[in-house]
Amino acid sequence: MQEALGTRPDLSRVVVQLAGHAPVDDLDALRRRTDALRARGALVSVEDAAARLPLVAALRPELVRLDRTLVTGVDGDPVRTALTEVVRDLAGRIGARLVAGGVETAAELAALARLGVPLAQGWLLGRPTPEPTPLAPEVVTLVGTHAARAQVSEGLAALVRPVRQCDVGRPPPAVPPAVLVGGQGEPVALWLACPRTGEPHPAPVSLRAHPTDDVAATLQRAVTRPPAQRFDPVVCTDATGAVVGLLRVEDLAAAVAAR
């Protein structure tokens, strides 16, 4: 690679990506090499950033990439969501752009948009090609829809957490939470963990809300439910009735208290 890059004085259209599995024996030497590449216009990218936070902090790359192992299932996994938030915040502090790799479902794209990830790649958006090609019209529409939803700042939108969705009639996931959905994506039941034992169990959908609903009003509706469902999550649905995600009562209360 050094020989190939050494023949080009202008690297302004080149991104040098450090593979996530590559060992780094001399961090100072690596920093000097990446600084020299930057001086010729190259951008530096670190792959699998969640597993290499010290390297990201040391090299201050222009791009950091979320590996597919973290992106897959981010729409329903609170741990992957939390790790994405950590990498996103670090990228923002060092002035880097965050790229999500391996995006393959619309639910993953929606979750990443809500989390503020600005760039993505994956088979959902397009297959690899020898030359750059425009996005398909349906992909443009999909990206625009999720970006618009993510930009909603009023109401509940900022508090919505991604959740797994499982078709009714199929076995629910081993690890809750999840929403059991019907043929049109509408919520039919919840799959939750018992707060005392941790055992998963089904629960009714006792309250729905829309992303633009008022936070305080939704909290009031939530805490006036019957005691058995009072602290169950609220299902957030869009204008078509399809599931967007879940709202935790704790998050609603914290948002009201912060006002």
Contacts in CASP RR format, 6 or more apart in sequence:
PFRMAT RR
TARGET T0000
AUTHOR 0000-0000-0000
METHOD contacts of the structure
MODEL  1
MQEALGTRPDLSRVVVQLAGHAPVDDLDALRRRTDALRARGALVSVEDAA
ARLPLVAALRPELVRLDRTLVTGVDGDPVRTALTEVVRDLAGRIGARLVA
GGVETAAELAALARLGVPLAQGWLLGRPTPEPTPLAPEVVTLVGTHAARA
QVSEGLAALVRPVRQCDVGRPPPAVPPAVLVGGQGEPVALWLACPRTGEP
HPAPVSLRAHPTDDVAATLQRAVTRPPAQRFDPVVCTDATGAVVGLLRVE
DLAAAVAAR
1 16 0 8 1.000
2 33 0 8 1.000
5 11 0 8 1.000
5 14 0 8 1.000
5 16 0 8 1.000
5 37 0 8 1.000
5 42 0 8 1.000
8 14 0 8 1.000
8 40 0 8 1.000
9 40 0 8 1.000
10 40 0 8 1.000
10 41 0 8 1.000
11 37 0 8 1.000
11 40 0 8 1.000
11 41 0 8 1.000
11 42 0 8 1.000
12 41 0 8 1.000
12 42 0 8 1.000
14 37 0 8 1.000
14 41 0 8 1.000
14 42 0 8 1.000
14 43 0 8 1.000
15 42 0 8 1.000
15 43 0 8 1.000
15 44 0 8 1.000
15 45 0 8 1.000
15 63 0 8 1.000
16 34 0 8 1.000
16 37 0 8 1.000
16 42 0 8 1.000
16 43 0 8 1.000
16 44 0 8 1.000
16 45 0 8 1.000
17 45 0 8 1.000
17 46 0 8 1.000
17 47 0 8 1.000
17 63 0 8 1.000
17 65 0 8 1.000
18 30 0 8 1.000
18 44 0 8 1.000
18 45 0 8 1.000
18 46 0 8 1.000
18 47 0 8 1.000
18 55 0 8 1.000
18 59 0 8 1.000
18 61 0 8 1.000
19 47 0 8 1.000
19 48 0 8 1.000
20 46 0 8 1.000
20 47 0 8 1.000
20 48 0 8 1.000
20 51 0 8 1.000
20 52 0 8 1.000
20 67 0 8 1.000
21 48 0 8 1.000
24 30 0 8 1.000
24 55 0 8 1.000
27 55 0 8 1.000
27 58 0 8 1.000
30 59 0 8 1.000
31 58 0 8 1.000
31 59 0 8 1.000
34 44 0 8 1.000
34 59 0 8 1.000
34 61 0 8 1.000
37 44 0 8 1.000
38 44 0 8 1.000
43 61 0 8 1.000
43 62 0 8 1.000
43 63 0 8 1.000
44 59 0 8 1.000
44 61 0 8 1.000
44 62 0 8 1.000
44 63 0 8 1.000
45 61 0 8 1.000
45 62 0 8 1.000
45 63 0 8 1.000
45 64 0 8 1.000
45 65 0 8 1.000
45 99 0 8 1.000
46 52 0 8 1.000
46 55 0 8 1.000
46 56 0 8 1.000
46 59 0 8 1.000
46 61 0 8 1.000
46 63 0 8 1.000
46 64 0 8 1.000
46 65 0 8 1.000
47 65 0 8 1.000
47 67 0 8 1.000
48 65 0 8 1.000
48 67 0 8 1.000
48 69 0 8 1.000
49 56 0 8 1.000
49 64 0 8 1.000
49 65 0 8 1.000
49 66 0 8 1.000
49 67 0 8 1.000
49 87 0 8 1.000
49 90 0 8 1.000
49 91 0 8 1.000
49 98 0 8 1.000
50 66 0 8 1.000
50 67 0 8 1.000
50 70 0 8 1.000
50 83 0 8 1.000
50 84 0 8 1.000
50 86 0 8 1.000
50 87 0 8 1.000
51 67 0 8 1.000
53 86 0 8 1.000
53 87 0 8 1.000
53 90 0 8 1.000
56 64 0 8 1.000
56 87 0 8 1.000
56 90 0 8 1.000
56 91 0 8 1.000
56 94 0 8 1.000
56 96 0 8 1.000
57 90 0 8 1.000
57 94 0 8 1.000
60 94 0 8 1.000
60 95 0 8 1.000
60 96 0 8 1.000
61 94 0 8 1.000
61 96 0 8 1.000
62 95 0 8 1.000
62 96 0 8 1.000
62 97 0 8 1.000
63 96 0 8 1.000
63 97 0 8 1.000
63 98 0 8 1.000
63 99 0 8 1.000
63 119 0 8 1.000
64 87 0 8 1.000
64 90 0 8 1.000
64 91 0 8 1.000
64 96 0 8 1.000
64 97 0 8 1.000
64 98 0 8 1.000
64 99 0 8 1.000
65 98 0 8 1.000
65 99 0 8 1.000
65 100 0 8 1.000
65 101 0 8 1.000
66 84 0 8 1.000
66 87 0 8 1.000
66 98 0 8 1.000
66 99 0 8 1.000
66 100 0 8 1.000
66 101 0 8 1.000
66 117 0 8 1.000
67 101 0 8 1.000
68 101 0 8 1.000
68 102 0 8 1.000
70 80 0 8 1.000
70 83 0 8 1.000
70 84 0 8 1.000
71 80 0 8 1.000
71 100 0 8 1.000
71 101 0 8 1.000
71 102 0 8 1.000
71 103 0 8 1.000
71 108 0 8 1.000
71 112 0 8 1.000
72 102 0 8 1.000
72 104 0 8 1.000
72 108 0 8 1.000
73 80 0 8 1.000
73 105 0 8 1.000
73 107 0 8 1.000
73 108 0 8 1.000
73 111 0 8 1.000
73 164 0 8 1.000
74 80 0 8 1.000
74 81 0 8 1.000
74 84 0 8 1.000
74 108 0 8 1.000
74 111 0 8 1.000
74 112 0 8 1.000
74 115 0 8 1.000
74 162 0 8 1.000
75 105 0 8 1.000
75 107 0 8 1.000
75 108 0 8 1.000
75 110 0 8 1.000
75 111 0 8 1.000
75 162 0 8 1.000
75 163 0 8 1.000
75 164 0 8 1.000
76 107 0 8 1.000
76 111 0 8 1.000
76 162 0 8 1.000
76 163 0 8 1.000
76 164 0 8 1.000
76 178 0 8 1.000
77 162 0 8 1.000
77 164 0 8 1.000
78 161 0 8 1.000
81 111 0 8 1.000
81 115 0 8 1.000
81 161 0 8 1.000
81 162 0 8 1.000
84 100 0 8 1.000
84 112 0 8 1.000
84 115 0 8 1.000
84 117 0 8 1.000
85 115 0 8 1.000
87 98 0 8 1.000
88 98 0 8 1.000
88 115 0 8 1.000
88 116 0 8 1.000
88 117 0 8 1.000
91 97 0 8 1.000
91 98 0 8 1.000
92 98 0 8 1.000
97 118 0 8 1.000
97 119 0 8 1.000
98 116 0 8 1.000
98 117 0 8 1.000
98 118 0 8 1.000
98 119 0 8 1.000
99 117 0 8 1.000
99 119 0 8 1.000
99 120 0 8 1.000
99 121 0 8 1.000
100 108 0 8 1.000
100 112 0 8 1.000
100 117 0 8 1.000
100 119 0 8 1.000
100 120 0 8 1.000
100 121 0 8 1.000
101 120 0 8 1.000
101 121 0 8 1.000
101 122 0 8 1.000
102 120 0 8 1.000
102 121 0 8 1.000
102 122 0 8 1.000
102 123 0 8 1.000
103 109 0 8 1.000
103 112 0 8 1.000
103 120 0 8 1.000
103 121 0 8 1.000
103 122 0 8 1.000
103 123 0 8 1.000
103 124 0 8 1.000
103 125 0 8 1.000
104 122 0 8 1.000
104 123 0 8 1.000
104 124 0 8 1.000
105 124 0 8 1.000
106 124 0 8 1.000
106 142 0 8 1.000
106 146 0 8 1.000
107 162 0 8 1.000
107 165 0 8 1.000
108 124 0 8 1.000
109 120 0 8 1.000
109 124 0 8 1.000
109 125 0 8 1.000
109 142 0 8 1.000
109 143 0 8 1.000
109 146 0 8 1.000
110 146 0 8 1.000
110 149 0 8 1.000
110 162 0 8 1.000
110 244 0 8 1.000
111 162 0 8 1.000
112 120 0 8 1.000
113 146 0 8 1.000
113 147 0 8 1.000
113 149 0 8 1.000
113 150 0 8 1.000
114 149 0 8 1.000
114 150 0 8 1.000
114 157 0 8 1.000
114 160 0 8 1.000
114 162 0 8 1.000
116 150 0 8 1.000
124 139 0 8 1.000
124 142 0 8 1.000
125 135 0 8 1.000
125 139 0 8 1.000
125 143 0 8 1.000
126 135 0 8 1.000
126 136 0 8 1.000
126 139 0 8 1.000
135 143 0 8 1.000
149 157 0 8 1.000
149 211 0 8 1.000
149 238 0 8 1.000
149 244 0 8 1.000
150 157 0 8 1.000
152 158 0 8 1.000
152 211 0 8 1.000
152 212 0 8 1.000
154 212 0 8 1.000
155 211 0 8 1.000
155 212 0 8 1.000
155 213 0 8 1.000
155 214 0 8 1.000
155 215 0 8 1.000
156 209 0 8 1.000
156 210 0 8 1.000
156 211 0 8 1.000
156 212 0 8 1.000
156 213 0 8 1.000
156 215 0 8 1.000
156 218 0 8 1.000
156 236 0 8 1.000
156 247 0 8 1.000
156 252 0 8 1.000
157 211 0 8 1.000
157 212 0 8 1.000
159 215 0 8 1.000
159 247 0 8 1.000
159 248 0 8 1.000
159 251 0 8 1.000
159 252 0 8 1.000
159 255 0 8 1.000
160 211 0 8 1.000
160 236 0 8 1.000
160 244 0 8 1.000
160 245 0 8 1.000
160 246 0 8 1.000
160 247 0 8 1.000
161 245 0 8 1.000
161 246 0 8 1.000
161 247 0 8 1.000
161 248 0 8 1.000
161 251 0 8 1.000
162 245 0 8 1.000
163 177 0 8 1.000
163 178 0 8 1.000
163 179 0 8 1.000
163 243 0 8 1.000
163 245 0 8 1.000
163 246 0 8 1.000
164 173 0 8 1.000
164 177 0 8 1.000
164 178 0 8 1.000
164 179 0 8 1.000
165 178 0 8 1.000
165 179 0 8 1.000
165 180 0 8 1.000
165 181 0 8 1.000
165 185 0 8 1.000
165 243 0 8 1.000
166 172 0 8 1.000
166 173 0 8 1.000
166 178 0 8 1.000
166 179 0 8 1.000
166 180 0 8 1.000
166 181 0 8 1.000
166 191 0 8 1.000
167 180 0 8 1.000
167 181 0 8 1.000
167 182 0 8 1.000
167 183 0 8 1.000
168 180 0 8 1.000
168 181 0 8 1.000
168 182 0 8 1.000
168 183 0 8 1.000
168 188 0 8 1.000
168 189 0 8 1.000
169 180 0 8 1.000
172 178 0 8 1.000
172 180 0 8 1.000
172 191 0 8 1.000
172 200 0 8 1.000
172 202 0 8 1.000
173 191 0 8 1.000
174 200 0 8 1.000
175 200 0 8 1.000
176 191 0 8 1.000
176 192 0 8 1.000
176 193 0 8 1.000
176 200 0 8 1.000
177 190 0 8 1.000
177 191 0 8 1.000
177 192 0 8 1.000
177 193 0 8 1.000
177 233 0 8 1.000
177 246 0 8 1.000
178 190 0 8 1.000
178 191 0 8 1.000
179 187 0 8 1.000
179 189 0 8 1.000
179 190 0 8 1.000
179 191 0 8 1.000
179 205 0 8 1.000
179 235 0 8 1.000
179 243 0 8 1.000
179 245 0 8 1.000
179 246 0 8 1.000
180 187 0 8 1.000
180 188 0 8 1.000
180 189 0 8 1.000
180 190 0 8 1.000
180 191 0 8 1.000
180 202 0 8 1.000
181 187 0 8 1.000
181 188 0 8 1.000
181 242 0 8 1.000
181 243 0 8 1.000
182 188 0 8 1.000
184 240 0 8 1.000
184 241 0 8 1.000
184 242 0 8 1.000
185 241 0 8 1.000
185 242 0 8 1.000
185 243 0 8 1.000
186 237 0 8 1.000
186 241 0 8 1.000
186 242 0 8 1.000
186 243 0 8 1.000
187 205 0 8 1.000
187 208 0 8 1.000
187 235 0 8 1.000
187 237 0 8 1.000
187 243 0 8 1.000
188 205 0 8 1.000
189 202 0 8 1.000
189 203 0 8 1.000
189 204 0 8 1.000
189 205 0 8 1.000
190 202 0 8 1.000
190 203 0 8 1.000
190 204 0 8 1.000
190 205 0 8 1.000
190 232 0 8 1.000
190 233 0 8 1.000
190 235 0 8 1.000
191 200 0 8 1.000
191 201 0 8 1.000
191 202 0 8 1.000
191 203 0 8 1.000
192 200 0 8 1.000
192 201 0 8 1.000
192 202 0 8 1.000
192 203 0 8 1.000
192 232 0 8 1.000
192 233 0 8 1.000
193 199 0 8 1.000
193 200 0 8 1.000
193 201 0 8 1.000
194 200 0 8 1.000
194 201 0 8 1.000
195 231 0 8 1.000
203 229 0 8 1.000
203 232 0 8 1.000
204 229 0 8 1.000
205 235 0 8 1.000
206 225 0 8 1.000
206 226 0 8 1.000
206 229 0 8 1.000
206 232 0 8 1.000
207 221 0 8 1.000
207 222 0 8 1.000
207 225 0 8 1.000
207 229 0 8 1.000
207 232 0 8 1.000
207 234 0 8 1.000
207 235 0 8 1.000
208 234 0 8 1.000
208 235 0 8 1.000
208 236 0 8 1.000
208 237 0 8 1.000
208 241 0 8 1.000
209 218 0 8 1.000
209 221 0 8 1.000
209 234 0 8 1.000
209 235 0 8 1.000
209 236 0 8 1.000
209 237 0 8 1.000
209 247 0 8 1.000
210 236 0 8 1.000
210 237 0 8 1.000
210 238 0 8 1.000
210 239 0 8 1.000
211 236 0 8 1.000
211 238 0 8 1.000
211 244 0 8 1.000
215 252 0 8 1.000
215 255 0 8 1.000
215 256 0 8 1.000
216 256 0 8 1.000
216 259 0 8 1.000
218 234 0 8 1.000
218 247 0 8 1.000
218 252 0 8 1.000
219 249 0 8 1.000
219 252 0 8 1.000
219 253 0 8 1.000
219 256 0 8 1.000
222 230 0 8 1.000
222 234 0 8 1.000
222 249 0 8 1.000
222 252 0 8 1.000
223 230 0 8 1.000
223 249 0 8 1.000
225 232 0 8 1.000
230 249 0 8 1.000
231 249 0 8 1.000
232 249 0 8 1.000
233 246 0 8 1.000
233 247 0 8 1.000
233 248 0 8 1.000
233 249 0 8 1.000
234 246 0 8 1.000
234 247 0 8 1.000
234 249 0 8 1.000
234 252 0 8 1.000
235 243 0 8 1.000
235 245 0 8 1.000
235 246 0 8 1.000
235 247 0 8 1.000
236 243 0 8 1.000
236 244 0 8 1.000
236 245 0 8 1.000
236 246 0 8 1.000
236 247 0 8 1.000
237 243 0 8 1.000
237 244 0 8 1.000
238 244 0 8 1.000
END
